[in-house]
């Protein structure tokens, strides 16, 4: 009887862990896809803004990028 209870407890625990891991993975995938969609939309907007600035003001894309060594030359 004790062996049966221990075996059933281990089986239920394993199934519970597997279900929890699956749900966590699904949640993570949904969050990452949502974040990726937001980043893509923001990138699209920024690219349109840079295109406008380059056309109107003749700016270069690398004019003010952080980390560029020679930011003073334009």
SULKABEL-V298649 format. One line per field, one symbol per residue. phi: phi as a letter, one per 20 degrees, with the letter a starting at -180 (. if undefined). psi: psi as a letter, one per 40 degrees, with the letter a starting at -180 (. if undefined). Layout:
# SULKABEL-V298649
phi->???
psi->???
This chain:
# SULKABEL-V298649
phi->.ffffffffffffffffffffffffffffffffffffffffffffffffffffffedmfefefcffnffdfffc
psi->ddddddddddddddddddddddddddddddddddddddddddddddddddddddddefiidedfhiehdgddh.
